[in-house]
């Protein structure tokens, strides 16, 4: 099993606004998809890393989460302990589950992180 790691950073209106389904449902656009598995069908430019282990994928998640955490509302970044957040992610990936996280950021921006298990 491999793990494809995706990141999108853009306007909140694209990720959560009224046009979300049309913008994100178009698989040719570099926007977060409506369905989690559709990350695999989005443009290859959105693929940030191919991890060979769940641990490597969680390290990627942690690096990107930590990089953007200062731009999150305080409770988004701190309401779940790092041990719980990344421990749960590791358990999910070990089980072959996909992950899709989304966080509104300051300044009407949005961060989407996803790890898709590829069997």
Contact map, one row per residue, 1 for C-alpha under 8 A:
11100000000000000000000000000000000000000000000000011000000000000000000000000000000000000000000000000000000000000000111
11110000000000000000000000000000000000000000000001111000000000000000000000000000000000000000000000000000000000000000111
11111000000000000000000000000000000000000000000001111100100000000000000000000000000000000000000000000000000000000011110
01111100000000000000000000000000000000010000001111100000100000000000000000000000000000000000000000000000000000000011110
00111110000000000000000000000000000000000000001111100000100100000000000000000000000000000000000000000000000000001111000
00011111000000000000000000000000000000100000011110000000000000000000000000000000000000000000000000000000000000011110000
00001111100000000000000000000000000000000000011100000000000000000000000000000000000000000000000000000000000000111100000
00000111110000000000000000000111000000000000010000000000000000000000000000000000000000000000000000000000000001111000000
00000011111000000000000000000000000000000000000000000000000000000000000000000000000000000000000000000000000011110000000
00000001111101100000000000000000000000000000000000000000000000000000000000000000000000000000000000000000000011100000000
00000000111111100000000000000000000000000000000000000000000000000000000000000000000000000000000000000000000111000000000
00000000011111111000000000000000000000000000000000000000000000000000000000000000000000000000000000000001000111000000000
00000000001111111111000000000000000000000000000000000000000000000000000000000000000000000000000000000000000100000000000
00000000011111111011001100000010000000000000000000000000000000000000000000000000000000000000000000000000000000000000000
00000000011111111001000100000011000000000000000000000000000000000000000000000000000000000000000000000000000001000000000
00000000000111111101000000000000000000000000000000000000000000000000000000000000000000000000000000000000000000000000000
00000000000111111111000000000000000000000000000000000000000000000000000000000000000000000000000000000000000000000000000
00000000000010011111100000000000000000000000000000000000000000000000000000000000000000000000000000000000000000000000000
00000000000011001111111000000000000000000000000000000000000000000000000000000000000000000000000000000000000000000000000
00000000000011111111111110000000010000000000000000000000000000000000000000000000000000000000000000000000000000000000000
00000000000000000111111110000000010000000000000000000000000000000000000000000000000000000000000000000000000000000000000
00000000000000000011111111000000000000000000000000000000000000000000000000000000000000000000000000000000000000000000000
00000000000001000011111111001010000000000000000000000000000000000000000000000000000000000000000000000000000000000000000
00000000000001100001111111101011110000000000000000000000000000000000000000000000000000000000000000000000000000000000000
00000000000000000001111111100000110000000000000000000000000000000000000000000000000000000000000000000000000000000000000
00000000000000000000011111111000100000000000000000000000000000000000000000000000000000000000000000000000000000000000000
00000000000000000000000111111100100001001110000000000000000000000000000000000000000000000000000000000000000000000000000
00000000000000000000000001111100000000000110000000000000000000000000000000000000000000000000000000000000000000000000000
00000000000000000000001101111110000000000110000000000000000000000000000000000000000000000000000000000000000000000000000
00000001000000000000000000111111000000000110110000000000000000000000000000000000000000000000000000000000000000000000000
00000001000001100000001100001111100000000100000000000000000000000000000000000000000000000000000000000000000000000000000
00000001000000100000000100000111110000100000000000000000000000000000000000000000000000000000000000000000000000010000000
00000000000000000000000111100011111101100100000000000000000000000000000000000000000000000000000000000000000000000000000
00000000000000000001100110000001111101000000000000000000000000000000000000000000000000000000000000000000000000000000000
00000000000000000000000000000000111111100000000000000000000000000000000000000000000000000000000000000000000000000000000
00000000000000000000000000000000111111100000000000000000000000000000000000000000000000000000000001110000000000000101000
00000000000000000000000000000000001111111000000000000000000000000000000000000000000000000000000001000000000000000001000
00000000000000000000000000100000111111111100000000000000000000000000000000000000000000000000000000000000000000000000000
00000100000000000000000000000001101111111100000000000000000000000000000000000000000000000000000000000000000000000101000
00010000000000000000000000000000000011111100000000000000000000000000000000000000000000000000000000000000000000000001000
00000000000000000000000000100000000011111110000000000000000000000000000000000000000000000000000000000000000000000000000
00000000000000000000000000111110100001111111010000000000000000000000000000000000000000000000000000000000000000000000000
00000000000000000000000000111100000000001111111000000000000000000000000000000000000000000000000000000000000000000000000
00000000000000000000000000000000000000000111111000000000000000000000000000000000000000000000000000000000000000000000000
00000000000000000000000000000100000000000011111100000000000000000000000000000000000000000000000000000000000000000000000
00000111000000000000000000000100000000000111111100000000000000000000000000000000000000000000000000000000000000000000000
00011110000000000000000000000000000000000011111111000000000000000000000000000000000000000000000000000000000000000000000
00011110000000000000000000000000000000000000111111000000000000000000000000000000000000000000000000000000000000000000000
00011100000000000000000000000000000000000000001111100000000000000000000000000000000000000000000000000000000000000000000
01111000000000000000000000000000000000000000001111110000100000000000000000000000000000000000000000000000000000000000000
01111000000000000000000000000000000000000000000011111101100000000000000000000000000000000000000000000000000000000000000
11100000000000000000000000000000000000000000000001111101100000000000000000000000000000000000000000000000000000000000000
11100000000000000000000000000000000000000000000000111111100000000000000000000000000000000000000000000000000000000000000
00100000000000000000000000000000000000000000000000111111110000000000000000000000000000000100110000000000000000000000000
00000000000000000000000000000000000000000000000000001111111000000000000000000000000000000100000000000000000000000000000
00000000000000000000000000000000000000000000000000111111111100000000000000000000000000000000000000000000000000000000000
00111000000000000000000000000000000000000000000001111111111110000000000000000000000000000000000000000000000000000010000
00000000000000000000000000000000000000000000000000000111111111000000000000000000000001001100000000000000000000000000000
00000000000000000000000000000000000000000000000000000011111111100000000000000000000000000000000000000000000000000000000
00001000000000000000000000000000000000000000000000000001111111110000000000000000000000000000000000000000000000000000000
00000000000000000000000000000000000000000000000000000000111111111000000000000000000000000000000000000000000000001000000
00000000000000000000000000000000000000000000000000000000011111111100000000000000000001000000000000000000000000000000000
00000000000000000000000000000000000000000000000000000000001111111110000000000000000000000000000000000000000000000000000
00000000000000000000000000000000000000000000000000000000000111111111000000000000000000000000000000000000000000000000000
00000000000000000000000000000000000000000000000000000000000011111111100000000000000000000000000000000000000000000000000
00000000000000000000000000000000000000000000000000000000000001111111110000000000000000000000000000000000000000000000000
00000000000000000000000000000000000000000000000000000000000000111111110000000000000000000000000000000000000000000000000
00000000000000000000000000000000000000000000000000000000000000011111111100000000000000000000000000000000000000100000000
00000000000000000000000000000000000000000000000000000000000000001111111100001000000000000000000000000000000000000000000
00000000000000000000000000000000000000000000000000000000000000000111111111001000000000000000000000000000000000000000000
00000000000000000000000000000000000000000000000000000000000000000001111110000000000000000000000000000000110000000000000
00000000000000000000000000000000000000000000000000000000000000000001111111111000000000000000000000000011110000000000000
00000000000000000000000000000000000000000000000000000000000000000000011111111000000000000000000000000001110000000000000
00000000000000000000000000000000000000000000000000000000000000000000010111111100000000000000000000000000000000000000000
00000000000000000000000000000000000000000000000000000000000000000000000111111110000000000000000000000000000000000000000
00000000000000000000000000000000000000000000000000000000000000000000000111111111000000000000000000000010000000000000000
00000000000000000000000000000000000000000000000000000000000000000000110111111111000000000000000000000000000000000000000
00000000000000000000000000000000000000000000000000000000000000000000000001111111100000000000000000000000000000000000000
00000000000000000000000000000000000000000000000000000000000000000000000000111111100000000000000000000000000000000000000
00000000000000000000000000000000000000000000000000000000000000000000000000011111110110000000000000000000000000000000000
00000000000000000000000000000000000000000000000000000000000000000000000000000111111110000000000000000000000000000000000
00000000000000000000000000000000000000000000000000000000000000000000000000000001111111100000000000000000000000000000000
00000000000000000000000000000000000000000000000000000000000000000000000000000000111111100000000000000000000000000000000
00000000000000000000000000000000000000000000000000000000000000000000000000000001111111110000000000000000000000000000000
00000000000000000000000000000000000000000000000000000000000000000000000000000001111111111000000000000000000000000000000
00000000000000000000000000000000000000000000000000000000010001000000000000000000011111111100000000000000000000000000000
00000000000000000000000000000000000000000000000000000000000000000000000000000000011111111110000000000000000000000000000
00000000000000000000000000000000000000000000000000000000000000000000000000000000000111111111000000000000000000000000000
00000000000000000000000000000000000000000000000000000000010000000000000000000000000011111111100000100000000000000000000
00000000000000000000000000000000000000000000000000000110010000000000000000000000000001111111110000000000000000000000000
00000000000000000000000000000000000000000000000000000000000000000000000000000000000000111111111000000000000000000000000
00000000000000000000000000000000000000000000000000000000000000000000000000000000000000011111111111100000000000000000000
00000000000000000000000000000000000000000000000000000100000000000000000000000000000000001111111111100000000000000000100
00000000000000000000000000000000000000000000000000000100000000000000000000000000000000000111111110000000000000000000000
00000000000000000000000000000000000000000000000000000000000000000000000000000000000000000011111110000000000000000000000
00000000000000000000000000000000000000000000000000000000000000000000000000000000000000000001111111000000000000000000100
00000000000000000000000000000000000000000000000000000000000000000000000000000000000000000001111111100000000000000001100
00000000000000000000000000000000000110000000000000000000000000000000000000000000000000000001100111110000000000000111100
00000000000000000000000000000000000100000000000000000000000000000000000000000000000000001001100011111000000000001111000
00000000000000000000000000000000000100000000000000000000000000000000000000000000000000000000000001111100000000011110000
00000000000000000000000000000000000000000000000000000000000000000000000000000000000000000000000000111110000000011100000
00000000000000000000000000000000000000000000000000000000000000000000000000000000000000000000000000011111000001111000000
00000000000000000000000000000000000000000000000000000000000000000000000100010000000000000000000000001111100001110000000
00000000000100000000000000000000000000000000000000000000000000000000000110000000000000000000000000000111110111100000000
00000000000000000000000000000000000000000000000000000000000000000000001110000000000000000000000000000011111111100000000
00000000000000000000000000000000000000000000000000000000000000000000001110000000000000000000000000000001111110000000000
00000000000000000000000000000000000000000000000000000000000000000000000000000000000000000000000000000000111110000000000
00000000001110000000000000000000000000000000000000000000000000000000000000000000000000000000000000000001111111000000000
00000000111100000000000000000000000000000000000000000000000000000000000000000000000000000000000000000001111111100000000
00000001111100100000000000000000000000000000000000000000000000000000000000000000000000000000000000000111100111110000000
00000011110000000000000000000000000000000000000000000000000000000001000000000000000000000000000000000111100011111000000
00000111100000000000000000000001000000000000000000000000000000000000000000000000000000000000000000011110000001111100000
00001111000000000000000000000000000000000000000000000000000010000000000000000000000000000000000000111100000000111110000
00001110000000000000000000000000000100100000000000000000000000000000000000000000000000000000000001111000000000011111000
00111100000000000000000000000000000000000000000000000000100000000000000000000000000000000000000001110000000000001111100
00111000000000000000000000000000000110110000000000000000000000000000000000000000000000000000000011100000000000000111110
11110000000000000000000000000000000000000000000000000000000000000000000000000000000000000000100111000000000000000011111
11110000000000000000000000000000000000000000000000000000000000000000000000000000000000000000000000000000000000000001111
11000000000000000000000000000000000000000000000000000000000000000000000000000000000000000000000000000000000000000000111
